[in-house]
Amino acid sequence: MNEASLPPELAVPAASRLSPDRPNYALICAAHSAALEHGESGYMDPVSGLFVMTAQYLWSQGSCCEKGCRHCPYIER
């Protein structure tokens, strides 16, 4: 497990997982940012209603799970 804080540049999702061209990109990023600010492990996606794990939570796991998480901090950028 990685106890260190998430590097700030990894709080923004990789374009391969969430394209900046996607409709509602800003809304989704705002929900993620709010969850990070409150120390939550995830948030309800404002578009789909599905639970999405935050980059900080995924970072704390220590490695990529290979499941295609939207905010995975371990993938190539």
Buried (B, 14 or more C-beta within 10 A) or exposed (E): EBEEEBEEEBBBBBEEEBEEEEEBBEEBBEBBBEBBEEEBEBBEBEEEEEEBBBBBBBBBBEEEEEEEBBBBBBBEE
